[in-house]
Amino acid sequence: MLRGINVGRTKRVKMDELKEVYKSLNFKDVKTYIQSGNVIFQFKNIDTNELKIKIKNKLKETLGFDVAVVIRTKEELEKIINENPLKKEDINHTYITFLSNIPSEDLFNDIKIKIDSKMKNKNDKIINYPKEIYLFLPDGYGRTKLNNNFFEKQLKVTSTTRNLKTVKKLLNIAESLK
C-alpha cells in the first residue's frame, strides 16, 4: 500500500504505470485496486523490510518523487480482518491505519491522552494493535483529526489508512492469485 498518491494535485500516478514499476521488479501477478496505491502481487524469498526498500527506491527512480510504502502479506491481511475488534460496527465507517513498523510502547502510551482530545464524536472508537490501528468514525475519515499525519507525528512511523471494505477487497484479490 502506498501513502499519499493520487490525493490532490501532486504525486499523480496512473495505475498502469504503477503496475509496470512492480513488474519491472520481477513481481508476479501484479494487480492494482482503485487509484489510491493499492498494489497486490506475488513475491518469494525476500524479507518484507527489504521488499519495502526495493519498491520505494524503484518508485523514486521511476516516478521522480518519494512514496511511502507499507506492506502486508495475504496472511497478515487475513489476520487483520479476522481479528477486527470493531466487527459489530458499521463497515462504512470502519478504517484501519497500517503502520510501517511497531512503535515503541512508550509512544503508544503517550498517545492515549492525545487521542481522547482529538476525538470529535463521542461514538468514535480506536483500538490499537502492534502494527495496525482500528478506527470507527461515524462522522467519516475526512472529518477526523485521528488521521495519518497525527499517527505519524505521534508514533514516529509511516502510516496509511484504508477503509475496511478496501482491506477486504485487497484480501479477495490476493486470494485469487495463483
Secondary structure, DSSP 8 states (H G I E B T S, - for coil): -EESTTBTTBS---HHHHHHHHHHTT-EEEEEETTTTEEEEE--S--HHHHHHHHHHHHHHHHSS--EE----HHHHHHHHHT-TTTTS-GGGEEEEEESS---HHHHHHHHHHHHHH--STT-EEEE-SSEEEEE-TT-GGG-S-SHHHHHHHHSS-EEEEEHHHHHHHHHHHHH--
